[in-house]
């Protein structure tokens, strides 16, 4: 009799754990949609994306200026703004450019390497 109760408790605990994992998985946010690059805009700053770092990780520009990210493989990376205002493709090489129109601090990271973080400070001249 006790053997059945143990088995039932074990099965119930396993089902509860599976349900918790599925519920938490539904709460996870995916990568926002890609925002097209402003390739036709001349950038005033270039950030190198290589070896799991953004170089430099912090830049300052004025409104209506652009930042260019240059991806230098071999690992895939992207730039994903915390507010979703700029989002690049996941790539190993190439460039992505974004023009910033409003003042503010724009934090970003790599969707697959969250330890890669950067910020663009847009300040009035």
C-alpha atoms as one frame of an Amber mdcrd trajectory, in Angstrom:
protein
   0.000   0.000   0.000   2.724   2.461   0.933   4.517   1.650  -2.333   1.539
   2.961  -4.336   1.370   6.157  -2.276   5.068   6.824  -2.857   4.689   6.257
  -6.571   1.669   8.586  -6.689   3.528  11.284  -4.768   6.539  10.952  -7.054
   4.365  11.153 -10.175   2.472  14.144  -8.771   5.738  15.950  -7.962   7.099
  15.255 -11.440   3.948  16.595 -13.092   4.063  19.692 -10.892   7.703  20.314
 -11.864   6.929  19.890 -15.581   3.993  22.302 -15.276   6.202  24.895 -13.565
   8.825  24.654 -16.308   6.192  25.048 -19.019   4.601  28.019 -17.242   7.930
  29.783 -16.826   8.843  29.074 -20.441   5.678  30.844 -21.538   6.788  33.948
 -19.623  10.179  34.196 -21.331  10.464  37.052 -23.781  11.827  36.332 -27.221
  13.989  38.604 -29.307  12.030  41.570 -30.695  11.544  41.903 -34.443  14.544
  43.143 -36.410  14.568  46.891 -37.058  16.059  47.637 -40.508  19.528  49.153
 -40.567  19.912  52.825 -41.494  22.697  51.975 -43.952  22.167  55.204 -45.910
  23.061  57.311 -42.826  26.686  58.248 -42.132  27.688  57.074 -38.664  29.789
  59.270 -36.373  30.831  56.354 -34.136  31.723  52.736 -34.929  31.428  49.984
 -32.328  33.354  46.784 -33.024  31.508  43.573 -32.152  34.033  40.800 -31.553
  35.183  38.260 -28.966  31.967  38.652 -26.955  32.454  42.374 -26.342  31.331
  45.672 -27.770  34.333  48.000 -28.262  33.742  50.611 -27.000  30.852  49.484
 -24.817  29.761  53.060 -24.108  29.497  55.863 -26.669  28.083  59.385 -26.718
  26.466  61.158 -29.664  23.974  63.979 -30.256  20.413  63.665 -31.586  20.161
  62.825 -35.312  23.567  61.138 -35.323  24.126  57.448 -35.974  26.135  54.580
 -34.529  27.513  51.799 -36.721  28.195  48.328 -35.314  30.793  46.322 -37.217
  30.569  42.545 -36.705  33.931  40.794 -36.897  33.186  37.009 -36.547  33.651
  34.157 -36.013  30.852  33.963 -33.401  27.326  35.188 -34.127  26.225  38.363
 -32.359  23.560  41.045 -32.642  22.575  44.325 -31.008  19.207  44.408 -29.271
  18.044  47.616 -27.594  16.387  47.140 -24.216  13.468  49.239 -25.498  13.356
  47.474 -28.903  14.135  50.686 -30.812  17.021  49.036 -32.690  17.492  45.317
 -33.276  19.951  43.778 -35.723  20.065  40.363 -37.310  22.203  37.700 -35.654
  25.369  37.701 -37.821  29.072  36.864 -37.856  30.118  39.706 -40.157  28.768
  42.883 -41.692  27.427  46.111 -40.254  24.315  47.547 -38.669  23.614  51.283
 -38.353  21.017  53.117 -36.294  20.215  56.844 -36.236  19.132  58.169 -32.845
  16.621  61.030 -32.990  15.890  61.627 -29.308  18.021  62.284 -26.240  18.386
  59.468 -23.745  20.442  56.481 -22.710  19.898  53.471 -24.953  21.079  50.220
 -23.375  21.573  47.152 -25.534  22.949  43.629 -25.432  23.491  40.524 -27.541
  20.472  38.206 -27.551  22.601  35.070 -27.182  25.400  36.526 -25.028  23.624
  38.660 -22.391  26.957  39.426 -20.725  27.680  41.590 -23.782  26.260  44.976
 -22.852  26.553  48.449 -24.262  24.956  51.870 -24.023  24.536  54.793 -26.390
  24.206  58.158 -24.624  22.375  60.667 -26.815  22.827  64.156 -25.384  22.050
  67.666 -26.633  25.066  69.509 -28.066
